[in-house]
Amino acid sequence: MRYFLMFAVFTVGFLQPFQAGLNAIGAKTLGSRFQAGWLNGFVNILLLSGLLLVLKLIGGRPLGGGLPDPDGLRAIPWWGYLGGAIGASIVVVQLTAAPKLGAALLVAIFVGGTAFGSLLCDRFGLVGYERIPIPATRLLGMGLVVAGIILVARPLATTD
């Protein structure tokens, strides 16, 4: 299962620059990055609602089917809803930046931010993660991520 999840993460990571570019096309066509972000969220709702319906039909609640019940939604702390706000922010920022930065730099910087945020979540056990020490090898890996961003960004410095 671990390898399947690693493959799934790699696959959606591979698709991320495509998503940013497609959302940017939506923004250009609609004339508004916020409308394009709304469109992204609307498609999410349609697809996830369809999946929840299918899961309910084939296995019910044990498979995670059906819409969340109101009591469950009320039990989530207010800050638990910030995940949706972060998701919307990611979509809007990426669709705004994609045409200006290009896919490689967009993703390199995104990966850098993701890696740094992940180190903080692991180190301090934030938002439900277990505390994981940050040994020197992880810090070295973060340094290599930063070096990678610089190397990806460097050709742009000579063309601007």
Secondary structure, 3 states (H helix, E strand, C coil): CHHHHHHHHHHHHHHHHHHHHHHHHHHHHHCCHHHHHHHHHHHHHHHHHHHHHHHHHHHCHHHCCCCCCHHHHHHCCHHHHHHHHHHHHHHHHHHHHHHHHCHHHHHHHHHHHHHHHHHHHHHHCHHHCCCCCCCHHHHHHHHHHHHHHHHHHHHHHHHC
